[in-house]
Amino acid sequence: MTLAPEIIVRILDYFGVFTAAVAGTVLAKRQNLDIFGAVMIAFITAIGGGTTRDLLLDRRPLFWLVDLNYAYLITATSIITQIFYYQFERLDKPFRWFDAVGMATFTVIGIEIAQMRVVAPPVAVLMGVITAVMGGILRDVVCRQVPLLLQKEIYLTAALIGGIFYFILLHFGVNLWLRDTLTMLLTLAIRGLAIIYNWNLPDIAVRRR
């Protein structure tokens, strides 16, 4: 049985929302926010990128206003993460890993939704990047953190490369499910390797001798 594109997008979106909600909640707990503050940060992280994308694409009504499952999923995920917060903290760099998985998933979601609006490939890649990073930017700003996007870490670059790779696969006729999966894996691999090996973008400033 072949899944319709809309169903594939919905499944991936729920998965991305889950991982983003975990990442947002972990950061909120590190900032000593209360239960409601942590849930709010989870919402910002999970739907911030998709909301920005939909506003730019004039896609109305907003997805999370139509499907309340997003609100239920984010709230439940945030509360469960808060309950087991100290178990999460024992993992190696849990915040960055959940954030990386969410970013990789949202890259694909942004591109797929842009494709449904029949936009040019460069615009679709841009929508993928915006969906991937904007929720994290809003989360970090609200939590008074320097956004990962503005640091030297390989973050936006991973989403950009993933988006370009998606259209290479599309050009060669790779089917939708495999195309989405490979794009997610490549994006996650780039971001994951950057986390493991502390890869950073090079400093291009010319130093005086």
Rosetta blueprint (number, residue, H / E / L):
1 M L
2 T L
3 L L
4 A L
5 P H
6 E H
7 I H
8 I H
9 V H
10 R H
11 I H
12 L H
13 D H
14 Y H
15 F H
16 G H
17 V H
18 F H
19 T H
20 A H
21 A H
22 V H
23 A H
24 G H
25 T H
26 V H
27 L H
28 A H
29 K H
30 R H
31 Q L
32 N L
33 L L
34 D L
35 I H
36 F H
37 G H
38 A H
39 V H
40 M H
41 I H
42 A H
43 F H
44 I H
45 T H
46 A H
47 I H
48 G H
49 G H
50 G H
51 T H
52 T H
53 R H
54 D H
55 L H
56 L H
57 L L
58 D L
59 R L
60 R L
61 P L
62 L L
63 F H
64 W H
65 L H
66 V H
67 D L
68 L L
69 N H
70 Y H
71 A H
72 Y H
73 L H
74 I H
75 T H
76 A H
77 T H
78 S H
79 I H
80 I H
81 T H
82 Q H
83 I H
84 F L
85 Y H
86 Y H
87 Q H
88 F H
89 E H
90 R L
91 L L
92 D L
93 K L
94 P H
95 F H
96 R H
97 W H
98 F H
99 D H
100 A H
101 V H
102 G H
103 M H
104 A H
105 T H
106 F H
107 T H
108 V H
109 I H
110 G H
111 I H
112 E H
113 I H
114 A H
115 Q H
116 M H
117 R L
118 V L
119 V L
120 A L
121 P H
122 P H
123 V H
124 A H
125 V H
126 L H
127 M H
128 G H
129 V H
130 I H
131 T H
132 A H
133 V H
134 M H
135 G H
136 G H
137 I H
138 L H
139 R H
140 D H
141 V H
142 V H
143 C L
144 R L
145 Q L
146 V L
147 P L
148 L H
149 L H
150 L H
151 Q L
152 K L
153 E E
154 I L
155 Y L
156 L H
157 T H
158 A H
159 A H
160 L H
161 I H
162 G H
163 G H
164 I H
165 F H
166 Y H
167 F H
168 I H
169 L H
170 L H
171 H H
172 F L
173 G L
174 V L
175 N L
176 L H
177 W H
178 L H
179 R H
180 D H
181 T H
182 L H
183 T H
184 M H
185 L H
186 L H
187 T H
188 L H
189 A H
190 I H
191 R H
192 G H
193 L H
194 A H
195 I H
196 I H
197 Y H
198 N L
199 W L
200 N E
201 L L
202 P L
203 D L
204 I L
205 A L
206 V L
207 R L
208 R L
209 R L
